[in-house]
Structure formats: C-alpha cells, structure tokens
Amino acid sequence: MTAAEEWLSFSDAPRILHPPPGPRSAALLAEQGRLETDAVGYPHYFPIAPKVAQGSTIEDLDGNRFIDWVSGISVLNLGHRHPRLVAAMEAQAKQIWHALELPTETRLRFLRALEDALPGNLRGHARIFLTVTGGDAVETAVALADHAQGRQGTIAFSGAYHGVHGGVVNLTAGARYRATSSFRGGNVVRVPYPDPYRPVLGADEGAAGTIRYLEHLVGDPHSGVDRISSVLVEPILGEGGYVVPPEDFLPSLREFCDRHGLLLIADEVQTGLGRTGEMWAVEHSRTTPDILCIAKTIGGGLPLSVVAYRDDLVKELPRGFHLGTYRGNPLALAVGAETLKILKEGDLLERTRRRGGNLIERFRTMADGHPSIGSVRGKGFMIGVEFVHDRVGRKAWGDRAKAMRSALLARGVLMHTCGSWEQVLRFMSPLVIEDELLERGLQAFDEALDSLEIAPESPRPKGPLHPPPAPGELRRLPEHAVPVPGVPPVPGPTLERRKAD
Ligand SMILES: Cc1ncc(COP(=O)(O)O)c(C=O)c1O
C-alpha cells in the first residue's frame, strides 16, 4: 500500500485552479441566491459549491481543493465520509431508516456504546434522551432540570450559544405539551463567562470572582434572583469566541451547584467527542455534570443529539415529556455507534492533545511577528486566534479576522470566525487530519497574515516557523488512516517530495 492510498484526504490540497468562486461555483451560488432565502449565511463566508469531500478536504465544482478547518462547525471530528461511517450507514440503510422510538438493535448498540463513553459517575448511572439538534438537546436538558427541581430558572453565561429553539411550543395547543416546557417565562439569569483575556469579575485570576457573584445571586434574598433550578455552561465557549475559562472554573461551579442544590448542565455540543483531546471537555478538570448535552459529531452530519442525565434526578418522567418525529434516526444512530467506537479505540484523543498543544505553540509563534493577534488559546483541536487593533487596548478587530477568512479561502484553507465581534478565527479541523495538511494549512495561515499585515517600513522577520517540527513528527501518517474505497489516490507534489526524502 502506498502512502497516498493511506490518506483519507485529497493529498494535493490545497489546490486552487480557479480563484474562488470559480465560474461553476459562481453559477450555483447565483441560482441559490435566486431560489433560497436571503437568510443563508455560509455561502457568503465560503463562496464555493462543494462537489465531493474526503477526510479533511473538500473539492468544489471548479476543481479547487480546500483543507477543511471548519469541520461543519465541529460536526466532522472524524472527517468527511470516514470509510467506517460510510459502511455503518450503508449497512443500516439496507435494514430500516425510520423507526420512531422502537428498539432496533442499532439503537441499543448506540445506547450501550454511549453509556460506556460517559464522563465520571454518569457512566453506568445515566438515562438517555435521544433528540435531533443541539438546540433540541439543550432545550430538553433545561426542561428536565426544571421538572426535576420543581422550579423554572436557569443561570446561563454571556457569550453562550445554545441554539435557537424554544418558542414553537407556545404555539402548540395541547396544555400537556406546554406544561413541561421551560420556555414560557424565560427565567434566565445572565452571568459573565470568565474570560481570562477580557476579564470581568477578576477572571484573569481564576474563577473566584465569578463564583462570588453567583453566591451573591442565589444567597442574597434581595439579589432579585430566585427560583433557579440549574446552571447551564459550555466548558469552553464555542460561538462566543473559543474562550478557555480558568482551570478552577468548572470544579468551582460544580461545588457551587452542590452547595445550593442546583443542577449543573454541561453543553458539550461543540466541545464533545474528542474535540478538545478528551472525550468530553469537562474531563480536563474531572468535573461531572448532572446533565450532559451532546450533538454535532455524534451523528457525523446526520441529525442526532443526546441528553444524558443522572438516573436519580427524577423518579419518572411523563410519557412524551419532550417530543419530535425524527428522534433517534436509525441511520444517525448507526453512525453514532461507530463514531463512539472509533473515538474509544486507538490513540486519536491522545494525538489530538499532543498535536493541539503543538499547534497552539505554532500559532503563538506566528503571533510574535503579527501584533494584530492579541491572543491564541485553546485545547486540543479547538483553538482560537483573536485579532485586535492593538494588544494593549485589546479592541476587537472583526474585520481583520474576516479578511483572514477570505485570504485563507483564496489559498485553499477554510477557517471560520466566532466571538462577539467575529474577531476570532477558530481552528477546528477534523481530528483525523493528516500531519502534512496541518503543515500546509499553517503555511497558508502565515502567508495570509503576511498578505494583510506586512508594512513596507517594518518588514516582519522571515524564516521557518518556530518550533520547527521534529523530524518525522508532523509528517507521519495517522495510524488510523485507511483508504477511501473507490477513490483513486491523487498524487501531488508533496508525495513526490516524500519519496525523495
Ligand atoms: C455549544 C452549542 N450548543 C448548542 C448549539 C446548537 O446546536 P444546533 O445548531 O444543532 O441546534 C450549538 C451550535 O453551534 C453550540 O455550539
């Protein structure tokens, strides 16, 4: 087997034949613009028409090949069309692909695999809700917490993104459906997320200030806050800017919840399933939530999300507590069961931690020569690069991050923004990306930075990125790399170079 056959991705990416949008992409984008609502966003950020995707690469209709560092917003932790996921889905498609909540063998295989993968003392002590989207899962989790506690109220954080569901139940007629919904009054108390780069409540010195504020909210009878049942938190802020909180934040939050009889809900929709180098981001601080929300990679792009909750939270839930026609789609469950298996076997998580740490260093080294980068932070393959007008004032520079997104697209690398001002570029490549593609992406990133920032009077130092990869370190093929059936390998200049090595 040649090295090329072992790649999951197109081995010659990035390859730009026609500056995007090329003519065929442009034609489809124009037709989409005529037929579809103006509300679609991604075609504006990434004006390409995808044709086929493999591993960590996407080819558009014009033959351009892009390195995908977006992963469908953390949906594709195992990359596009992973052969084992394709096989699982094909096998399921020959059996049954819509079964309501009936117990297919695949459903049970999924539930067993999930039970085995849960964090801390949720493992072996959890009940599972199958839901469809991330927002659906969070909505179910909050309603469940309120039901278990007998009061409706949630503490949530600034910068949080949990989805956009929650209103339609008010339009449904049956009182019994509305009875279990938490989205009538909207009793939400907002607290600053502890962001060490933009600290409120002393977040640059740990979580103590945030916890003191929370204590005030629930402990002072005149704080104006009451009836709280739960605290809902992202272990690392996703859409809010890839903000890594102080290390003591989640353990302190756990203790705070225990002190006050509140339930801790972790939204791991974006951080879960290996993205940060652990199966769950809460595991970095050995914190176990009472309720865990899972979505995105669990279905690998097929609609599936999950709520796992401590089995002693509620004695029993009313039948139909939270509903939806498509819950537990068999195709998605087949993909989900295989996804959990792949993530649990082998060393993918360990590699994600190791390579993620190396990548953060590489981005930081690039930042040394580029004062428009104010902060580089992250865990595993969830890395944020924040752009600022100046490092002292830290004024967010969203236009610079968006210009970088375009400059990267032109060089064949897809990267998306996040953060309150869209000032953060986020690295969220598939975990299975080949080392060589990481190198080429970093090279493109450096060139894109240069193209936007270099001032004639102050040329930035040139030379190799520091620290250079150890020999063989970033070139080695991933052990799990397997050929994509029916897709011929694409020889590229790099492979020739490797042969010559
Ligand atoms: C942390 C988090 N929670 C919830 C959601 C909502 O998920 P969905 O878009 O599937 O409803 C997202 C989406 O990006 C998310 O990042």
The ligand as a MOL file (V3000), in Angstrom:
LIG
                    3D

  0  0  0     0  0            999 V3000
M  V30 BEGIN CTAB
M  V30 COUNTS 16 16 0 0 0
M  V30 BEGIN ATOM
M  V30 1 C -22.4190 24.8760 22.3120 0
M  V30 2 C -23.5730 24.7700 21.3680 0
M  V30 3 N -24.7770 24.4340 21.8400 0
M  V30 4 C -25.8420 24.3190 21.0300 0
M  V30 5 C -25.7350 24.5580 19.6770 0
M  V30 6 C -26.9450 24.4400 18.8040 0
M  V30 7 O -26.8390 23.3050 18.0050 0
M  V30 8 P -27.8060 23.1600 16.7270 0
M  V30 9 O -27.3420 24.1470 15.7220 0
M  V30 10 O -27.6090 21.7450 16.2770 0
M  V30 11 O -29.1880 23.4180 17.2040 0
M  V30 12 C -24.5050 24.9060 19.1390 0
M  V30 13 C -24.3580 25.1670 17.7070 0
M  V30 14 O -23.3450 25.5840 17.2060 0
M  V30 15 C -23.3920 25.0150 20.0100 0
M  V30 16 O -22.1740 25.3630 19.5490 0
M  V30 END ATOM
M  V30 BEGIN BOND
M  V30 1 1 1 2
M  V30 2 1 2 3
M  V30 3 2 2 15
M  V30 4 2 3 4
M  V30 5 1 4 5
M  V30 6 1 5 6
M  V30 7 2 5 12
M  V30 8 1 6 7
M  V30 9 1 7 8
M  V30 10 2 8 9
M  V30 11 1 8 10
M  V30 12 1 8 11
M  V30 13 1 12 13
M  V30 14 1 12 15
M  V30 15 2 13 14
M  V30 16 1 15 16
M  V30 END BOND
M  V30 END CTAB
M  END
